[in-house]
């Protein structure tokens, strides 16, 4: 007869090995991945979860002209009460709106770098009339879901990054969601609903760079880290009636850094594209990058989960997802890996003009280690 302790130990070992193997196939945090797979398994019945969450909500997507924001518009439109799309590119917004015919759609062109006074005027003169038939009736606007998706990135070493680029990162990625949220709260557009179903929701598109350092994107990472501090504080103050969710995508198959403000490196980085926000053209596929359709689908499942309070959603393919968990639970080990392995390698690939998201670049860069030894 097998001793009980040995049987228990072997069972736990087998379970741990199975869990590790299963994690290797995941492209989101386990709770979200399992919930999303459950919805997919249910097939058409899963649409009920999305309908229950979005049916009484007006969804305002800031940064909806392309990339993740555009795809979210397509996937949310069949379920929400009304869709409002905003971005600087009014012409592209109208094309997206024409493709979303399953619900009423409004287009409000918006430059997120506008002054607070200009943003407030836009809210009063354009947003509120779209939210309710009677602009003076503030209670009609309580079922609002705001998705802040507009953003900009950069790809350059700290030494090469122009101070104006750092300023631009905060002007686009950090300040607009904070200012717009404050204005929506002050004008009671975001306010307690009558039931939990009417609970307003804020969704911030952050990045894995908001959770850990990313070599070659230091200023971008700083701007995304700031979002997490604001979101956590906001949720703590308003958790009884407001839900705040943060999406942390890894590399997505869209060229986010194509429009980076640092002109000196644009030509080089056009071949080294990734995204976490609002983007336009497609690039060659990489096994390190997730499709924008998959990312938006996982984000939809996260938003539709029945929770009273918001949470972070980690959405990334391996090995990026593993890195996020190492950063969370063994930060010293992960920082060592960044310092000694990942950081020098990324800088070496970048300086050689190689694609950072092409596995062959990492496998064949023989010069990377020699450069490190010479430093």
Buried (B, 14 or more C-beta within 10 A) or exposed (E): EEEEEEEEEEEEEEEEEEEEEEBEEBBBBBEBBEBBEEBEEEEEEBEBBBBEBBEBBBBBBBBBBBBBBBBBBBBBBBBBBBBBBBBBBBEBBBEBBEEBEEBBBBBBBBBBBBEEEEBBEBBBEBBBEBBBEEBEEBBBBBBBBBBBBBBBBBBBBEEBBBEEBBEBBBBBBBBBBBBBBBBBBEBEBBBBBEEEEBBBBBBBBBBBBBBBBBBBBBBBBBBBBBBBEBBBEBBEEBEEBBBBBBBBBBBBBBBBBBBBBBEEBBEEBBBBBBBBBBBBEEBEEBEBBBBBEBBBBBBBBBBBBEEEBBBBBBBBBBEBBBBBBBBEEEEEEBBEBBEEEBBBBBBBBBBEEBBBBBEEBBEEBEEBEEBBEEE
